Amino acid sequence: MRTRRLGRTGLRVPEVCLGTLTFGHQADEATSFQILDTAIENGITFFDSADVYPALAPSERAGLSETIVGRWLASRGGRDGLVIATKVFNRTGSRPNDAGLGRKHVIQACEASLRRLQTDYIDLYQTHAFDAHVPLQETLGALDDLVHAGKVRYIGTSNLKAWQLAEADWISRQLALPAFASVQQRYNVLHRAIEDEIVPACQSLGVSIM
């Protein structure tokens, strides 16, 4: 499996990343384990999840995908050689601060993801969306705290507009905060809108597209 640098970082990742949004709903735990094992056999060592996966499942199952990945990691004796990514933003509880990209939720959500994944650090921690109600400085500052605490190695984002990505990069540079290394966007043969602005922005800023 060929690898590429993730953004401007020194981290190299396989060209194929396995998403886990079906784990725990469309794919039960045994099937999920088989999928992960097959991925490893074919050189895929990059796995992406989110604190609200599996998709389309009842809310009480939020986080189950991470839990399954964590059990699989434990069953194989660790995570050496693997790159683990997950996301934060969506609502994970009924309390006011159980959603969004405010410092309180970002830090608490990361700690919860670490417990479910049964690991002490996340390689790539991504914001799942743009939070118009929280200053980017606060979100990036919270992510910086997690990096300095050793709980996160690199940061990324998802579902941003080009101007939002550019603003985040500018703030990171101005305040000496970690910059987004990657962005996840909807992109396939039928949906190619990101080619107009997001792709050129990523090329200019040195951000990888997942």
Residue pairs with C-beta under 8 A, 6 or more apart in sequence:
1 14
1 15
1 16
1 42
1 43
1 44
1 45
2 14
2 15
3 12
3 13
3 14
3 15
4 12
4 13
4 15
4 208
5 11
5 12
5 208
6 12
6 13
6 124
6 154
6 156
6 181
6 182
6 208
7 154
7 156
7 179
7 180
7 181
7 182
7 206
7 207
7 208
8 179
8 181
8 206
8 207
9 154
9 181
11 83
11 123
11 124
11 153
11 154
11 181
13 46
13 83
14 43
14 44
14 45
14 46
14 83
16 43
16 44
16 46
17 44
17 46
17 47
17 48
17 85
17 210
18 35
18 36
18 39
18 44
18 46
18 47
18 48
19 48
19 49
20 32
20 47
20 48
20 49
20 53
20 65
20 66
20 68
20 69
21 49
21 50
21 53
21 54
21 55
21 65
22 32
22 54
22 55
22 65
23 29
23 32
23 35
23 49
23 53
23 54
23 64
23 65
23 68
23 69
24 32
24 53
24 54
24 57
24 61
24 64
24 65
24 67
24 68
25 54
25 55
25 56
25 57
25 61
25 64
26 54
26 56
27 35
29 68
29 71
32 65
32 68
32 69
32 72
33 68
33 72
33 75
36 47
36 69
36 72
39 45
39 47
45 81
45 82
45 83
46 82
46 83
46 85
47 69
47 82
47 83
47 84
47 85
48 85
48 86
48 87
48 124
48 184
48 210
49 65
49 66
49 69
49 84
49 85
49 86
49 87
49 117
50 65
50 66
50 86
50 87
50 88
50 90
50 128
51 62
51 63
51 66
51 86
51 87
51 88
51 90
51 92
51 109
51 112
51 113
51 116
52 62
52 63
52 90
52 91
52 92
52 128
53 62
53 63
53 64
53 65
53 66
54 61
54 64
54 65
57 64
62 92
63 92
63 112
63 113
63 116
66 86
66 113
66 116
66 117
67 116
69 84
69 116
69 117
70 116
70 117
70 118
70 119
71 118
73 79
73 82
73 84
73 117
73 118
73 119
74 118
79 119
83 123
83 124
84 117
84 119
84 122
84 123
84 124
85 122
85 123
85 124
85 125
85 126
85 156
86 113
86 117
86 122
86 124
86 125
86 126
87 125
87 126
87 127
87 128
87 158
88 101
88 105
88 106
88 109
88 110
88 113
88 125
88 126
88 127
88 128
89 99
89 100
89 101
89 127
89 128
89 129
89 131
90 99
90 128
90 129
91 98
91 99
92 98
92 99
92 109
92 112
93 99
97 104
97 105
97 108
98 105
99 105
100 131
100 133
100 134
101 127
101 131
101 134
101 138
101 139
101 142
102 131
102 134
102 138
102 139
102 142
103 138
103 139
103 141
103 142
103 145
106 139
106 142
106 143
106 146
107 142
107 145
107 146
110 122
110 125
110 146
110 151
110 152
111 151
113 122
113 125
114 120
114 121
114 122
114 151
120 150
120 151
121 150
121 151
121 152
121 153
122 151
122 152
122 153
123 153
123 154
124 153
124 154
124 155
124 156
124 181
124 182
125 143
125 146
125 152
125 154
125 155
125 156
126 155
126 156
126 157
126 158
126 182
126 184
127 139
127 143
127 155
127 156
127 157
127 158
128 158
128 159
129 158
129 159
129 160
130 157
130 159
130 160
130 161
130 164
131 139
136 167
136 168
136 171
137 171
137 175
137 177
140 155
140 168
140 171
140 172
140 175
140 177
140 178
141 175
141 177
143 152
143 155
143 177
143 178
144 177
144 178
146 152
147 153
147 154
147 155
147 178
154 178
154 181
154 182
155 178
155 179
155 180
155 181
156 180
156 181
156 182
156 183
156 184
156 210
157 165
157 168
157 180
157 182
157 183
157 184
158 183
158 184
158 185
159 184
159 185
159 186
160 168
160 183
160 185
160 198
161 197
161 198
162 197
162 198
162 200
162 201
165 180
165 183
165 198
165 201
165 202
165 205
165 207
166 201
166 205
168 179
168 180
169 179
169 180
169 205
169 207
171 177
172 178
172 179
172 180
173 179
180 207
181 207
181 208
182 207
182 208
182 209
182 210
183 198
183 202
183 207
183 208
183 209
183 210
184 209
184 210
185 194
185 198
185 209
186 194
187 194
187 209
194 209
198 209
199 209
201 207
202 208
202 209
